[in-house]
């Protein structure tokens, strides 16, 4: 698994309109995660569930879908269920993590489902998301490279 650090401001540029219309904080840094070629759907779900537990503690999780104005309140379950589905491969799903009215992290697939984009404050990415991804990658017997 490779984690690429995006250039400042890149997250807002690559995020689909249905994600950005709710507002992407200007302070967001971002990562693009490239799955290992042999990664299965359940392994992806396991990794994301683990990272969401570590990084999303105390935050609500809301799923957003292209063409739907009403978000789904049980966002993480919906997002995980969408992995490797048509919605995933087309990039039509996202999950937002919020504290109150403040969106603190957003995830969405990109590049035909090969990548996962994660936007959040730099300290949340550096001190929670990347270490959690590294920990579960070891359990999955995946090598993690951060570039």
C-alpha positions in Angstrom: 0.0 0.0 0.0 1.4 3.4 -0.9 0.3 6.6 0.7 1.0 9.7 -1.3 1.0 13.2 0.3 -0.9 15.6 -1.9 0.2 19.1 -2.6 -1.5 21.8 -0.5 -5.0 22.6 -1.9 -5.1 19.5 -4.1 -7.9 17.9 -2.1 -10.4 20.6 -3.0 -9.3 20.3 -6.6 -9.8 16.5 -6.9 -12.9 16.3 -4.7 -16.2 15.8 -6.7 -18.7 18.6 -6.6 -21.2 16.6 -4.4 -18.4 16.6 -1.8 -17.2 20.2 -2.1 -20.7 21.7 -2.0 -20.8 21.0 1.7 -17.5 22.8 2.1 -14.0 21.6 2.2 -12.0 23.5 4.9 -9.1 25.4 3.4 -6.9 24.0 6.2 -7.3 20.4 4.8 -4.1 18.5 3.9 -4.7 15.3 2.0 -3.4 11.9 1.2 -4.1 9.5 -1.7 -3.9 5.9 -0.7 -3.2 3.3 -3.4 -4.3 -0.2 -2.6 -2.1 -3.2 -3.1 -2.9 -4.9 -6.3 -4.1 -8.1 -4.6 -6.2 -6.2 -2.0 -9.6 -7.8 -1.6 -12.8 -6.0 -0.7 -12.9 -7.4 2.9 -9.2 -6.4 3.5 -10.0 -2.8 2.3 -13.1 -2.7 4.6 -11.0 -4.0 7.5 -8.3 -1.4 7.0 -10.8 1.5 6.7 -12.9 0.4 9.6 -9.7 0.3 11.8 -8.5 3.7 10.6 -12.0 5.2 11.1 -12.1 3.8 14.6 -8.8 5.5 15.4 -9.2 8.7 13.5 -13.0 9.2 13.7 -13.5 8.8 17.5 -16.0 11.2 18.8 -17.0 12.3 15.3 -20.2 11.6 13.4 -19.9 9.8 10.1 -22.2 10.8 7.2 -22.3 9.2 3.8 -22.9 11.3 0.7 -23.8 10.0 -2.7 -23.8 11.7 -6.1 -27.4 12.7 -7.0 -28.7 12.3 -3.4 -29.3 15.5 -1.4 -30.0 13.6 1.8 -26.9 12.2 3.5 -27.1 8.8 5.3 -26.5 9.1 9.0 -24.8 5.7 9.4 -22.1 6.9 7.0 -19.3 4.5 7.8 -21.4 1.4 7.3 -22.8 2.7 4.0 -19.3 3.8 2.8 -17.8 0.4 3.7 -20.6 -1.5 2.0 -20.0 0.5 -1.2 -16.3 -0.6 -1.5 -15.8 -2.2 -4.9 -19.4 -1.6 -5.9 -20.4 0.5 -8.9 -20.7 3.5 -6.6 -17.1 3.0 -5.5 -15.7 2.5 -9.0 -17.5 5.5 -10.3 -16.5 7.7 -7.3 -20.1 8.4 -6.4 -19.8 8.0 -2.6 -18.0 9.8 0.2 -18.0 9.8 3.9 -17.6 12.9 6.1 -16.4 12.8 9.7 -17.7 15.8 11.7 -17.6 17.2 15.2 -20.8 19.2 15.6 -21.2 21.3 12.5 -17.5 21.2 11.6 -16.4 18.7 8.9 -13.0 17.4 10.1 -12.2 14.6 7.6 -13.6 13.4 4.3 -12.9 10.2 2.4 -13.8 9.4 -1.2 -12.6 6.9 -3.8 -10.9 8.1 -7.0 -9.2 6.8 -10.2 -11.6 3.9 -10.8 -11.4 2.8 -7.2 -7.7 2.2 -7.2 -7.1 5.2 -4.8 -8.8 6.5 -1.7 -8.5 10.2 -1.0 -8.4 11.4 2.6 -8.7 15.1 3.5 -8.2 16.3 7.1 -6.0 18.6 9.2 -2.4 17.7 8.7 -1.9 16.7 12.4 -4.9 14.3 12.2 -3.3 12.7 9.1 0.2 12.5 10.4 -0.5 11.5 14.0 -3.6 9.3 13.7 -4.5 8.3 10.1 -1.0 7.2 8.9 -0.1 5.4 12.1 -3.4 3.6 12.2 -3.0 2.6 8.5 0.5 1.4 9.3 -0.7 -0.7 12.3 -3.4 -2.5 10.4 -1.2 -2.9 7.3 1.1 -5.0 9.4 -1.8 -7.2 10.5 -2.8 -7.6 6.8 0.8 -8.4 5.9 0.9 -5.4 3.6 3.9 -3.1 3.2 3.1 0.6 3.8 5.1 3.2 2.0 4.5 6.9 2.6 5.8 9.3 -0.1 
